[in-house]
Amino acid sequence: MAEHRLSSQSDSPYDGIADCYDRARPDYPAAVLAILSVQAGELVADVGAGTGIFSRQLAQSLPDARVIGVEPGADMRRAAEAASREVPNLSFVAGAAEALPFPDDSLALVTAATAAHWFDRPLFYAEAFRCLRERGLLAIVQNVRRWWDSPFLAAYEELHEQTVQGYRRGTFPAGGGRYAAIDAAGELRGHPLASEVQEHAFYWRMPMTREAFVSFSLSSTITQRAIRGIGETAYLSRLAAILDRCDSSGAFDVPYVTRLVVAPKASPSDRHAIRTEDRKTHTASAVR
């Protein structure tokens, strides 16, 4: 299973594991959805929609909006469409994060839920702000397992550090077999079309059984790379040993933090104020 950027419109690193992904991956806290609002009839795009987990939550939270999930992978899109038949205001299209299939100024909200690490983010940000109307919102959402709060998750991360070249806890797949951290808030604070960047963090726990966690792990491209390296039998044996060591009841909670970064598209007056402030700062620095 080759690694590609999620923007690729041909192969996807999730080909063949889409159904497992949809069953095993967590939803997002309701508090995230409460922050994201649009007017009735407006258009919303969920980019890198995968199997539509966040897209469905978004469409149900915004029943008077039209939500379109943009997903390059055919297998993921198939699973998304199959799981979303009962959500009337949601549809899916093939598309790349760096070439969104929407006209200028046509969207009220653009989201990327546990997907932006796959993107060429400078190109994605440019496309998102092109498509957003004035004061439309860009929202980057990331579910992160709190390995620093869990000996079990710390051991799980160590398993991948030992079996996947280049992987380190706190990093995400970035295409081409690379792994990198993501700082969407810092990136957007430096973007000329972003204004009033805000960060939110929501702490929660997901109940899991042993079997559910194994399925969850197998839905990960990081796990798939580990399996290519040491074989599925060896990987599952090492995962079972971690579960045996850390879980005695067969059921446990996985601690998560969901990080949300929101950035409205700057209005012309916002951009003028930013340019004026930048000139003042540059002049003051020159005087010094």
C-alpha atoms as an extended CHARMM CRD file, in Angstrom:
* protein
*
       288  EXT
         1         1  MET       CA              0.0000000000        0.0000000000        0.0000000000  PROA      1               0.0000000000
         2         2  ALA       CA              1.8840000000        3.0820000000       -1.2330000000  PROA      2               0.0000000000
         3         3  GLU       CA              1.9340000000        6.3460000000        0.7050000000  PROA      3               0.0000000000
         4         4  HSD       CA              0.6020000000        9.3800000000       -1.1550000000  PROA      4               0.0000000000
         5         5  ARG       CA             -0.6060000000       12.8100000000       -0.2670000000  PROA      5               0.0000000000
         6         6  LEU       CA             -4.3220000000       12.8170000000        0.4000000000  PROA      6               0.0000000000
         7         7  SER       CA             -4.5900000000       15.3420000000       -2.4350000000  PROA      7               0.0000000000
         8         8  SER       CA             -3.8310000000       12.6130000000       -4.9710000000  PROA      8               0.0000000000
         9         9  GLN       CA             -6.9440000000       11.9390000000       -7.0380000000  PROA      9               0.0000000000
        10        10  SER       CA             -5.8070000000        8.4550000000       -8.0660000000  PROA      10              0.0000000000
        11        11  ASP       CA             -4.5210000000        6.0620000000       -5.4300000000  PROA      11              0.0000000000
        12        12  SER       CA             -5.1460000000        6.5980000000       -1.7340000000  PROA      12              0.0000000000
        13        13  PRO       CA             -3.2290000000        5.1680000000        1.2320000000  PROA      13              0.0000000000
        14        14  TYR       CA             -6.6290000000        4.0760000000        2.5500000000  PROA      14              0.0000000000
        15        15  ASP       CA             -7.6010000000        1.9380000000       -0.4440000000  PROA      15              0.0000000000
        16        16  GLY       CA             -8.7780000000       -1.4110000000        0.8800000000  PROA      16              0.0000000000
        17        17  ILE       CA             -9.2470000000       -0.3210000000        4.5090000000  PROA      17              0.0000000000
        18        18  ALA       CA            -12.1030000000        2.1910000000        4.0930000000  PROA      18              0.0000000000
        19        19  ASP       CA            -14.7790000000       -0.0020000000        5.7010000000  PROA      19              0.0000000000
        20        20  CYS       CA            -12.5050000000       -0.7890000000        8.6550000000  PROA      20              0.0000000000
        21        21  TYR       CA            -11.7370000000        2.9430000000        8.9540000000  PROA      21              0.0000000000
        22        22  ASP       CA            -15.4190000000        3.9040000000        9.0450000000  PROA      22              0.0000000000
        23        23  ARG       CA            -16.2280000000        1.3100000000       11.7200000000  PROA      23              0.0000000000
        24        24  ALA       CA            -13.2290000000        1.9850000000       13.9360000000  PROA      24              0.0000000000
        25        25  ARG       CA            -12.5040000000        5.7110000000       13.8640000000  PROA      25              0.0000000000
        26        26  PRO       CA            -14.0170000000        8.0320000000       16.4900000000  PROA      26              0.0000000000
        27        27  ASP       CA            -16.5020000000       10.8330000000       16.0120000000  PROA      27              0.0000000000
        28        28  TYR       CA            -15.7640000000       14.3910000000       17.1310000000  PROA      28              0.0000000000
        29        29  PRO       CA            -17.0410000000       16.1460000000       20.2730000000  PROA      29              0.0000000000
        30        30  ALA       CA            -20.3310000000       18.0130000000       19.9550000000  PROA      30              0.0000000000
        31        31  ALA       CA            -18.5800000000       21.0980000000       21.3430000000  PROA      31              0.0000000000
        32        32  VAL       CA            -16.5940000000       21.3410000000       18.0970000000  PROA      32              0.0000000000
        33        33  LEU       CA            -19.7740000000       21.4310000000       16.0240000000  PROA      33              0.0000000000
        34        34  ALA       CA            -21.2990000000       24.0710000000       18.3120000000  PROA      34              0.0000000000
        35        35  ILE       CA            -18.5870000000       26.5390000000       17.2620000000  PROA      35              0.0000000000
        36        36  LEU       CA            -19.1750000000       26.0520000000       13.5260000000  PROA      36              0.0000000000
        37        37  SER       CA            -22.2670000000       27.8560000000       12.2580000000  PROA      37              0.0000000000
        38        38  VAL       CA            -23.4900000000       29.1700000000        8.9020000000  PROA      38              0.0000000000
        39        39  GLN       CA            -26.6650000000       30.7280000000        7.5300000000  PROA      39              0.0000000000
        40        40  ALA       CA            -29.5050000000       28.6640000000        6.0690000000  PROA      40              0.0000000000
        41        41  GLY       CA            -28.8660000000       27.6920000000        2.4740000000  PROA      41              0.0000000000
        42        42  GLU       CA            -25.1270000000       28.3070000000        2.5890000000  PROA      42              0.0000000000
        43        43  LEU       CA            -22.5640000000       25.8790000000        1.2060000000  PROA      43              0.0000000000
        44        44  VAL       CA            -20.0410000000       24.0160000000        3.3850000000  PROA      44              0.0000000000
        45        45  ALA       CA            -17.0740000000       21.9000000000        2.2310000000  PROA      45              0.0000000000
        46        46  ASP       CA            -15.4320000000       19.1810000000        4.3390000000  PROA      46              0.0000000000
        47        47  VAL       CA            -12.0660000000       18.5530000000        2.6700000000  PROA      47              0.0000000000
        48        48  GLY       CA            -10.3190000000       15.2020000000        2.9620000000  PROA      48              0.0000000000
        49        49  ALA       CA            -13.6810000000       13.8510000000        4.0660000000  PROA      49              0.0000000000
        50        50  GLY       CA            -12.5830000000       10.2190000000        4.1700000000  PROA      50              0.0000000000
        51        51  THR       CA            -15.5600000000        8.0010000000        4.9500000000  PROA      51              0.0000000000
        52        52  GLY       CA            -17.6230000000       11.0310000000        5.9730000000  PROA      52              0.0000000000
        53        53  ILE       CA            -17.4110000000       10.6800000000        9.7570000000  PROA      53              0.0000000000
        54        54  PHE       CA            -17.0870000000       14.4190000000       10.3770000000  PROA      54              0.0000000000
        55        55  SER       CA            -19.0840000000       15.3070000000        7.2460000000  PROA      55              0.0000000000
        56        56  ARG       CA            -22.1340000000       13.5310000000        8.6610000000  PROA      56              0.0000000000
        57        57  GLN       CA            -21.7950000000       15.2370000000       12.0200000000  PROA      57              0.0000000000
        58        58  LEU       CA            -21.4350000000       18.5730000000       10.2640000000  PROA      58              0.0000000000
        59        59  ALA       CA            -24.4840000000       18.0310000000        8.0370000000  PROA      59              0.0000000000
        60        60  GLN       CA            -26.6100000000       16.9370000000       11.0010000000  PROA      60              0.0000000000
        61        61  SER       CA            -25.4530000000       19.9500000000       13.0150000000  PROA      61              0.0000000000
        62        62  LEU       CA            -26.2330000000       22.3160000000       10.0960000000  PROA      62              0.0000000000
        63        63  PRO       CA            -29.4620000000       20.8480000000        8.6830000000  PROA      63              0.0000000000
        64        64  ASP       CA            -30.3140000000       23.9860000000        6.6920000000  PROA      64              0.0000000000
        65        65  ALA       CA            -26.9190000000       24.1180000000        4.9740000000  PROA      65              0.0000000000
        66        66  ARG       CA            -25.6600000000       22.0410000000        2.0620000000  PROA      66              0.0000000000
        67        67  VAL       CA            -22.5340000000       20.0660000000        2.9950000000  PROA      67              0.0000000000
        68        68  ILE       CA            -20.2060000000       18.6000000000        0.3700000000  PROA      68              0.0000000000
        69        69  GLY       CA            -17.4640000000       16.1710000000        1.3380000000  PROA      69              0.0000000000
        70        70  VAL       CA            -14.4010000000       16.4410000000       -0.8950000000  PROA      70              0.0000000000
        71        71  GLU       CA            -12.4590000000       13.1680000000       -0.9780000000  PROA      71              0.0000000000
        72        72  PRO       CA             -9.8640000000       11.9950000000       -3.5270000000  PROA      72              0.0000000000
        73        73  GLY       CA             -9.9330000000        8.2870000000       -2.6450000000  PROA      73              0.0000000000
        74        74  ALA       CA            -12.5180000000        6.2230000000       -4.5140000000  PROA      74              0.0000000000
        75        75  ASP       CA            -12.7470000000        3.5490000000       -1.8060000000  PROA      75              0.0000000000
        76        76  MET       CA            -13.1660000000        6.1150000000        0.9710000000  PROA      76              0.0000000000
        77        77  ARG       CA            -15.7580000000        8.0010000000       -1.0850000000  PROA      77              0.0000000000
        78        78  ARG       CA            -17.6930000000        4.7860000000       -1.7290000000  PROA      78              0.0000000000
        79        79  ALA       CA            -17.7990000000        4.0600000000        2.0030000000  PROA      79              0.0000000000
        80        80  ALA       CA            -18.7920000000        7.6580000000        2.7360000000  PROA      80              0.0000000000
        81        81  GLU       CA            -21.6910000000        7.5680000000        0.3020000000  PROA      81              0.0000000000
        82        82  ALA       CA            -22.8960000000        4.2000000000        1.6140000000  PROA      82              0.0000000000
        83        83  ALA       CA            -22.8510000000        5.4130000000        5.2270000000  PROA      83              0.0000000000
        84        84  SER       CA            -24.5180000000        8.7570000000        4.4650000000  PROA      84              0.0000000000
        85        85  ARG       CA            -27.6220000000        7.7730000000        2.5080000000  PROA      85              0.0000000000
        86        86  GLU       CA            -29.9130000000        8.9710000000        5.3030000000  PROA      86              0.0000000000
        87        87  VAL       CA            -28.3630000000       12.4550000000        5.4770000000  PROA      87              0.0000000000
        88        88  PRO       CA            -30.2560000000       14.4670000000        2.8400000000  PROA      88              0.0000000000
        89        89  ASN       CA            -28.1070000000       17.6360000000        2.8980000000  PROA      89              0.0000000000
        90        90  LEU       CA            -24.8040000000       15.7910000000        2.4090000000  PROA      90              0.0000000000
        91        91  SER       CA            -23.0850000000       14.6720000000       -0.8010000000  PROA      91              0.0000000000
        92        92  PHE       CA            -19.5440000000       13.7450000000       -1.8340000000  PROA      92              0.0000000000
        93        93  VAL       CA            -17.3320000000       14.6750000000       -4.7750000000  PROA      93              0.0000000000
        94        94  ALA       CA            -13.8840000000       13.6830000000       -5.9440000000  PROA      94              0.0000000000
        95        95  GLY       CA            -11.4120000000       16.4680000000       -5.4470000000  PROA      95              0.0000000000
        96        96  ALA       CA             -8.0390000000       17.5890000000       -4.1770000000  PROA      96              0.0000000000
        97        97  ALA       CA             -7.3470000000       19.8570000000       -1.2090000000  PROA      97              0.0000000000
        98        98  GLU       CA             -5.0630000000       21.9630000000       -3.3950000000  PROA      98              0.0000000000
        99        99  ALA       CA             -7.5740000000       22.3790000000       -6.2420000000  PROA      99              0.0000000000
       100       100  LEU       CA            -11.0140000000       22.6420000000       -4.6780000000  PROA      100             0.0000000000
       101       101  PRO       CA            -13.9310000000       22.2050000000       -7.1050000000  PROA      101             0.0000000000
       102       102  PHE       CA            -15.7880000000       25.3680000000       -6.0540000000  PROA      102             0.0000000000
       103       103  PRO       CA            -16.0960000000       28.9020000000       -7.4690000000  PROA      103             0.0000000000
       104       104  ASP       CA            -14.5320000000       31.9200000000       -5.7960000000  PROA      104             0.0000000000
       105       105  ASP       CA            -16.3680000000       33.2700000000       -2.7260000000  PROA      105             0.0000000000
       106       106  SER       CA            -18.9100000000       30.4170000000       -2.7780000000  PROA      106             0.0000000000
       107       107  LEU       CA            -18.3970000000       28.7240000000        0.6050000000  PROA      107             0.0000000000
       108       108  ALA       CA            -19.3950000000       29.7870000000        4.1170000000  PROA      108             0.0000000000
       109       109  LEU       CA            -17.2690000000       27.1600000000        5.8700000000  PROA      109             0.0000000000
       110       110  VAL       CA            -14.3350000000       24.9330000000        4.9150000000  PROA      110             0.0000000000
       111       111  THR       CA            -13.3210000000       22.1590000000        7.3040000000  PROA      111             0.0000000000
       112       112  ALA       CA            -10.5880000000       19.5380000000        7.3890000000  PROA      112             0.0000000000
       113       113  ALA       CA            -11.0010000000       16.9100000000       10.1110000000  PROA      113             0.0000000000
       114       114  THR       CA             -7.9040000000       14.8320000000       10.9280000000  PROA      114             0.0000000000
       115       115  ALA       CA             -6.8670000000       15.2810000000        7.3090000000  PROA      115             0.0000000000
       116       116  ALA       CA             -4.8480000000       18.5150000000        6.9420000000  PROA      116             0.0000000000
       117       117  HSD       CA             -1.5690000000       16.7560000000        7.7750000000  PROA      117             0.0000000000
       118       118  TRP       CA             -1.8570000000       15.0290000000        4.3800000000  PROA      118             0.0000000000
       119       119  PHE       CA             -2.2530000000       18.2880000000        2.4490000000  PROA      119             0.0000000000
       120       120  ASP       CA              0.2000000000       20.6730000000        0.8710000000  PROA      120             0.0000000000
       121       121  ARG       CA             -1.1180000000       23.1880000000        3.3770000000  PROA      121             0.0000000000
       122       122  PRO       CA              0.0650000000       26.4560000000        1.7940000000  PROA      122             0.0000000000
       123       123  LEU       CA             -1.7720000000       25.4740000000       -1.3980000000  PROA      123             0.0000000000
       124       124  PHE       CA             -4.7850000000       24.2530000000        0.5800000000  PROA      124             0.0000000000
       125       125  TYR       CA             -5.0070000000       27.4900000000        2.5680000000  PROA      125             0.0000000000
       126       126  ALA       CA             -4.8460000000       29.4940000000       -0.6720000000  PROA      126             0.0000000000
       127       127  GLU       CA             -7.6480000000       27.4050000000       -2.1700000000  PROA      127             0.0000000000
       128       128  ALA       CA             -9.7730000000       27.5140000000        0.9780000000  PROA      128             0.0000000000
       129       129  PHE       CA             -9.5970000000       31.3140000000        1.1950000000  PROA      129             0.0000000000
       130       130  ARG       CA            -10.2540000000       31.6160000000       -2.5550000000  PROA      130             0.0000000000
       131       131  CYS       CA            -13.4680000000       29.6490000000       -2.1550000000  PROA      131             0.0000000000
       132       132  LEU       CA            -14.6140000000       31.2320000000        1.1190000000  PROA      132             0.0000000000
       133       133  ARG       CA            -16.8580000000       34.2600000000        1.1120000000  PROA      133             0.0000000000
       134       134  GLU       CA            -15.7970000000       37.2890000000        3.1200000000  PROA      134             0.0000000000
       135       135  ARG       CA            -15.6940000000       36.3290000000        6.8180000000  PROA      135             0.0000000000
       136       136  GLY       CA            -16.2830000000       32.6970000000        5.8730000000  PROA      136             0.0000000000
       137       137  LEU       CA            -14.6010000000       30.2850000000        8.2560000000  PROA      137             0.0000000000
       138       138  LEU       CA            -11.7110000000       27.8500000000        7.7920000000  PROA      138             0.0000000000
       139       139  ALA       CA            -11.6660000000       25.1730000000       10.5130000000  PROA      139             0.0000000000
       140       140  ILE       CA             -8.8690000000       22.6550000000       11.0570000000  PROA      140             0.0000000000
       141       141  VAL       CA             -9.9150000000       19.8270000000       13.4000000000  PROA      141             0.0000000000
       142       142  GLN       CA             -7.5620000000       17.1470000000       14.6940000000  PROA      142             0.0000000000
       143       143  ASN       CA             -8.3550000000       14.1610000000       16.9280000000  PROA      143             0.0000000000
       144       144  VAL       CA             -5.1740000000       13.3640000000       18.8650000000  PROA      144             0.0000000000
       145       145  ARG       CA             -4.6980000000       10.3840000000       21.1710000000  PROA      145             0.0000000000
       146       146  ARG       CA             -3.2560000000       11.6040000000       24.4890000000  PROA      146             0.0000000000
       147       147  TRP       CA             -0.2850000000        9.2600000000       24.6950000000  PROA      147             0.0000000000
       148       148  TRP       CA              1.2430000000       11.5250000000       27.3810000000  PROA      148             0.0000000000
       149       149  ASP       CA             -1.6940000000       10.6950000000       29.6870000000  PROA      149             0.0000000000
       150       150  SER       CA             -1.7700000000        6.9290000000       29.1030000000  PROA      150             0.0000000000
       151       151  PRO       CA              0.9460000000        4.2790000000       29.6620000000  PROA      151             0.0000000000
       152       152  PHE       CA             -0.9360000000        2.0490000000       27.2180000000  PROA      152             0.0000000000
       153       153  LEU       CA             -0.9110000000        4.6640000000       24.4390000000  PROA      153             0.0000000000
       154       154  ALA       CA              2.7240000000        5.5070000000       25.1850000000  PROA      154             0.0000000000
       155       155  ALA       CA              3.5890000000        1.8260000000       24.6520000000  PROA      155             0.0000000000
       156       156  TYR       CA              1.4770000000        1.7960000000       21.4680000000  PROA      156             0.0000000000
       157       157  GLU       CA              3.3850000000        4.8140000000       20.1450000000  PROA      157             0.0000000000
       158       158  GLU       CA              6.6860000000        3.1310000000       21.0240000000  PROA      158             0.0000000000
       159       159  LEU       CA              5.6470000000        0.0890000000       18.9840000000  PROA      159             0.0000000000
       160       160  HSD       CA              5.2710000000        2.3150000000       15.9020000000  PROA      160             0.0000000000
       161       161  GLU       CA              8.4730000000        4.2160000000       16.6110000000  PROA      161             0.0000000000
       162       162  GLN       CA             10.2910000000        0.8850000000       16.6130000000  PROA      162             0.0000000000
       163       163  THR       CA              8.6740000000       -0.4870000000       13.4520000000  PROA      163             0.0000000000
       164       164  VAL       CA              8.0100000000        2.5150000000       11.1720000000  PROA      164             0.0000000000
       165       165  GLN       CA             10.9960000000        4.3890000000        9.7970000000  PROA      165             0.0000000000
       166       166  GLY       CA             10.8230000000        8.1180000000       10.5000000000  PROA      166             0.0000000000
       167       167  TYR       CA              7.7910000000        7.9710000000       12.7680000000  PROA      167             0.0000000000
       168       168  ARG       CA              7.8650000000        9.7580000000       16.1260000000  PROA      168             0.0000000000
       169       169  ARG       CA              4.9780000000       10.3260000000       18.5100000000  PROA      169             0.0000000000
       170       170  GLY       CA              3.4210000000       13.7400000000       17.9660000000  PROA      170             0.0000000000
       171       171  THR       CA              3.8700000000       13.5170000000       14.2050000000  PROA      171             0.0000000000
       172       172  PHE       CA              1.3670000000       12.6740000000       11.4670000000  PROA      172             0.0000000000
       173       173  PRO       CA              1.6120000000       11.0910000000        8.0020000000  PROA      173             0.0000000000
       174       174  ALA       CA              2.6030000000       13.7780000000        5.5130000000  PROA      174             0.0000000000
       175       175  GLY       CA              2.8450000000       11.7660000000        2.2900000000  PROA      175             0.0000000000
       176       176  GLY       CA              5.8430000000       10.2230000000        0.6170000000  PROA      176             0.0000000000
       177       177  GLY       CA              6.5310000000        8.0840000000        3.6630000000  PROA      177             0.0000000000
       178       178  ARG       CA              7.2600000000       11.1800000000        5.7490000000  PROA      178             0.0000000000
       179       179  TYR       CA              5.9440000000       12.1350000000        9.1870000000  PROA      179             0.0000000000
       180       180  ALA       CA              5.7460000000       15.6730000000       10.5180000000  PROA      180             0.0000000000
       181       181  ALA       CA              4.1430000000       17.7230000000       13.2670000000  PROA      181             0.0000000000
       182       182  ILE       CA              1.4030000000       20.1740000000       12.3430000000  PROA      182             0.0000000000
       183       183  ASP       CA              0.9170000000       23.7010000000       13.6930000000  PROA      183             0.0000000000
       184       184  ALA       CA             -2.1500000000       24.9570000000       11.8590000000  PROA      184             0.0000000000
       185       185  ALA       CA             -2.6250000000       27.8790000000       14.2390000000  PROA      185             0.0000000000
       186       186  GLY       CA              0.9050000000       29.1440000000       13.6790000000  PROA      186             0.0000000000
       187       187  GLU       CA              0.6230000000       28.6780000000        9.9320000000  PROA      187             0.0000000000
       188       188  LEU       CA             -2.6660000000       30.5500000000        9.7420000000  PROA      188             0.0000000000
       189       189  ARG       CA             -1.5180000000       33.3850000000       11.9870000000  PROA      189             0.0000000000
       190       190  GLY       CA              1.0910000000       34.1080000000        9.3420000000  PROA      190             0.0000000000
       191       191  HSD       CA             -1.3840000000       33.9490000000        6.4540000000  PROA      191             0.0000000000
       192       192  PRO       CA             -2.4420000000       37.2820000000        4.9010000000  PROA      192             0.0000000000
       193       193  LEU       CA             -6.0300000000       36.1460000000        4.3260000000  PROA      193             0.0000000000
       194       194  ALA       CA             -6.6480000000       34.7780000000        7.8300000000  PROA      194             0.0000000000
       195       195  SER       CA             -7.9230000000       36.9260000000       10.6700000000  PROA      195             0.0000000000
       196       196  GLU       CA             -8.6860000000       36.3780000000       14.3590000000  PROA      196             0.0000000000
       197       197  VAL       CA             -7.1980000000       32.8860000000       14.4970000000  PROA      197             0.0000000000
       198       198  GLN       CA             -8.5190000000       31.0310000000       17.5320000000  PROA      198             0.0000000000
       199       199  GLU       CA             -7.5380000000       27.7150000000       19.1170000000  PROA      199             0.0000000000
       200       200  HSD       CA             -9.7580000000       25.3750000000       21.1220000000  PROA      200             0.0000000000
       201       201  ALA       CA             -9.0140000000       22.0590000000       22.8500000000  PROA      201             0.0000000000
       202       202  PHE       CA            -11.5920000000       19.5090000000       23.9760000000  PROA      202             0.0000000000
       203       203  TYR       CA            -10.5340000000       16.6370000000       26.2570000000  PROA      203             0.0000000000
       204       204  TRP       CA            -12.5560000000       13.4330000000       26.2340000000  PROA      204             0.0000000000
       205       205  ARG       CA            -12.3230000000        9.6460000000       26.3880000000  PROA      205             0.0000000000
       206       206  MET       CA            -13.4870000000        6.9750000000       23.9690000000  PROA      206             0.0000000000
       207       207  PRO       CA            -14.6260000000        3.6280000000       25.4300000000  PROA      207             0.0000000000
       208       208  MET       CA            -12.9060000000        0.7410000000       23.6520000000  PROA      208             0.0000000000
       209       209  THR       CA            -12.8150000000       -3.0210000000       23.7570000000  PROA      209             0.0000000000
       210       210  ARG       CA             -9.6880000000       -4.9690000000       22.9390000000  PROA      210             0.0000000000
       211       211  GLU       CA            -11.1710000000       -6.0710000000       19.6100000000  PROA      211             0.0000000000
       212       212  ALA       CA            -12.2420000000       -2.5280000000       18.7400000000  PROA      212             0.0000000000
       213       213  PHE       CA             -8.7560000000       -1.1980000000       19.3890000000  PROA      213             0.0000000000
       214       214  VAL       CA             -7.2030000000       -3.8250000000       17.1190000000  PROA      214             0.0000000000
       215       215  SER       CA             -9.6420000000       -2.7980000000       14.3580000000  PROA      215             0.0000000000
       216       216  PHE       CA             -8.8380000000        0.8360000000       15.0210000000  PROA      216             0.0000000000
       217       217  SER       CA             -5.1210000000        0.1310000000       14.7030000000  PROA      217             0.0000000000
       218       218  LEU       CA             -5.5730000000       -1.7630000000       11.4460000000  PROA      218             0.0000000000
       219       219  SER       CA             -7.3770000000        1.2740000000        9.9790000000  PROA      219             0.0000000000
       220       220  SER       CA             -4.1880000000        3.3430000000       10.3760000000  PROA      220             0.0000000000
       221       221  THR       CA             -1.7120000000        3.8980000000        7.5460000000  PROA      221             0.0000000000
       222       222  ILE       CA              1.0150000000        3.9810000000       10.2120000000  PROA      222             0.0000000000
       223       223  THR       CA              0.0540000000        0.4590000000       11.2900000000  PROA      223             0.0000000000
       224       224  GLN       CA             -0.0700000000       -0.6420000000        7.6530000000  PROA      224             0.0000000000
       225       225  ARG       CA              3.5110000000        0.5440000000        7.1980000000  PROA      225             0.0000000000
       226       226  ALA       CA              4.5460000000       -1.3230000000       10.3540000000  PROA      226             0.0000000000
       227       227  ILE       CA              2.9120000000       -4.4810000000        8.9880000000  PROA      227             0.0000000000
       228       228  ARG       CA              4.7750000000       -4.0990000000        5.7090000000  PROA      228             0.0000000000
       229       229  GLY       CA              7.9810000000       -3.8940000000        7.7100000000  PROA      229             0.0000000000
       230       230  ILE       CA              7.6010000000       -6.7670000000       10.2010000000  PROA      230             0.0000000000
       231       231  GLY       CA              4.5670000000       -8.7140000000        8.9620000000  PROA      231             0.0000000000
       232       232  GLU       CA              1.0000000000       -8.7990000000       10.2300000000  PROA      232             0.0000000000
       233       233  THR       CA              1.4990000000      -11.7570000000       12.5670000000  PROA      233             0.0000000000
       234       234  ALA       CA              4.4660000000      -10.1330000000       14.3030000000  PROA      234             0.0000000000
       235       235  TYR       CA              2.6990000000       -6.7910000000       14.5540000000  PROA      235             0.0000000000
       236       236  LEU       CA             -0.4800000000       -8.2340000000       16.0330000000  PROA      236             0.0000000000
       237       237  SER       CA              1.5650000000      -10.3280000000       18.4710000000  PROA      237             0.0000000000
       238       238  ARG       CA              3.3720000000       -7.2200000000       19.7340000000  PROA      238             0.0000000000
       239       239  LEU       CA              0.1100000000       -5.2800000000       19.9720000000  PROA      239             0.0000000000
       240       240  ALA       CA             -1.4780000000       -8.1670000000       21.9030000000  PROA      240             0.0000000000
       241       241  ALA       CA              1.4280000000       -8.1040000000       24.3470000000  PROA      241             0.0000000000
       242       242  ILE       CA              0.8400000000       -4.3980000000       24.9960000000  PROA      242             0.0000000000
       243       243  LEU       CA             -2.8650000000       -5.0170000000       25.5050000000  PROA      243             0.0000000000
       244       244  ASP       CA             -2.1390000000       -7.9120000000       27.8600000000  PROA      244             0.0000000000
       245       245  ARG       CA              0.2190000000       -5.7670000000       29.8880000000  PROA      245             0.0000000000
       246       246  CYS       CA             -2.0280000000       -2.7140000000       30.1290000000  PROA      246             0.0000000000
       247       247  ASP       CA             -5.5790000000       -4.0920000000       30.0110000000  PROA      247             0.0000000000
       248       248  SER       CA             -6.9600000000       -6.6270000000       32.4510000000  PROA      248             0.0000000000
       249       249  SER       CA            -10.7050000000       -6.1490000000       31.9340000000  PROA      249             0.0000000000
       250       250  GLY       CA            -11.1400000000       -6.2880000000       28.1540000000  PROA      250             0.0000000000
       251       251  ALA       CA            -12.5820000000       -2.7700000000       28.1140000000  PROA      251             0.0000000000
       252       252  PHE       CA            -10.8390000000        0.5440000000       28.6320000000  PROA      252             0.0000000000
       253       253  ASP       CA            -10.9770000000        4.2350000000       27.7180000000  PROA      253             0.0000000000
       254       254  VAL       CA             -8.6890000000        5.8710000000       25.1650000000  PROA      254             0.0000000000
       255       255  PRO       CA             -7.9920000000        9.4990000000       26.1340000000  PROA      255             0.0000000000
       256       256  TYR       CA             -8.2450000000       12.0540000000       23.3280000000  PROA      256             0.0000000000
       257       257  VAL       CA             -7.8650000000       15.7630000000       22.8150000000  PROA      257             0.0000000000
       258       258  THR       CA             -9.6340000000       17.3020000000       19.8420000000  PROA      258             0.0000000000
       259       259  ARG       CA             -7.8670000000       20.4370000000       18.6830000000  PROA      259             0.0000000000
       260       260  LEU       CA             -9.8050000000       23.0050000000       16.6870000000  PROA      260             0.0000000000
       261       261  VAL       CA             -8.2490000000       25.9780000000       14.8930000000  PROA      261             0.0000000000
       262       262  VAL       CA            -10.6470000000       28.4770000000       13.3110000000  PROA      262             0.0000000000
       263       263  ALA       CA             -9.7500000000       31.3890000000       11.0490000000  PROA      263             0.0000000000
       264       264  PRO       CA            -12.2590000000       33.7020000000        9.3750000000  PROA      264             0.0000000000
       265       265  LYS       CA            -11.3510000000       34.9860000000        5.9220000000  PROA      265             0.0000000000
       266       266  ALA       CA            -10.1390000000       38.5410000000        6.3700000000  PROA      266             0.0000000000
       267       267  SER       CA            -12.3280000000       41.2750000000        4.9120000000  PROA      267             0.0000000000
       268       268  PRO       CA            -10.7130000000       44.0110000000        2.7790000000  PROA      268             0.0000000000
       269       269  SER       CA            -10.7620000000       46.3340000000        5.7940000000  PROA      269             0.0000000000
       270       270  ASP       CA             -9.0850000000       43.6290000000        7.9110000000  PROA      270             0.0000000000
       271       271  ARG       CA             -6.3680000000       43.2010000000        5.2910000000  PROA      271             0.0000000000
       272       272  HSD       CA             -5.8270000000       46.9800000000        5.0980000000  PROA      272             0.0000000000
       273       273  ALA       CA             -5.4630000000       47.1620000000        8.8890000000  PROA      273             0.0000000000
       274       274  ILE       CA             -2.9720000000       44.2610000000        8.8730000000  PROA      274             0.0000000000
       275       275  ARG       CA             -0.8920000000       45.9030000000        6.1240000000  PROA      275             0.0000000000
       276       276  THR       CA             -0.9180000000       49.2210000000        8.0130000000  PROA      276             0.0000000000
       277       277  GLU       CA              0.2010000000       47.5360000000       11.2350000000  PROA      277             0.0000000000
       278       278  ASP       CA              2.9270000000       45.6460000000        9.3550000000  PROA      278             0.0000000000
       279       279  ARG       CA              4.2230000000       48.9140000000        7.8860000000  PROA      279             0.0000000000
       280       280  LYS       CA              4.2670000000       50.5140000000       11.3500000000  PROA      280             0.0000000000
       281       281  THR       CA              6.1640000000       47.5430000000       12.7740000000  PROA      281             0.0000000000
       282       282  HSD       CA              8.6500000000       47.6060000000        9.9020000000  PROA      282             0.0000000000
       283       283  THR       CA              9.1980000000       51.3640000000       10.3320000000  PROA      283             0.0000000000
       284       284  ALA       CA              9.7000000000       51.0400000000       14.0810000000  PROA      284             0.0000000000
       285       285  SER       CA             12.2120000000       48.2470000000       13.5610000000  PROA      285             0.0000000000
       286       286  ALA       CA             14.1070000000       50.3440000000       11.0210000000  PROA      286             0.0000000000
       287       287  VAL       CA             14.2850000000       53.2900000000       13.4390000000  PROA      287             0.0000000000
       288       288  ARG       CA             15.7660000000       51.0930000000       16.1210000000  PROA      288             0.0000000000
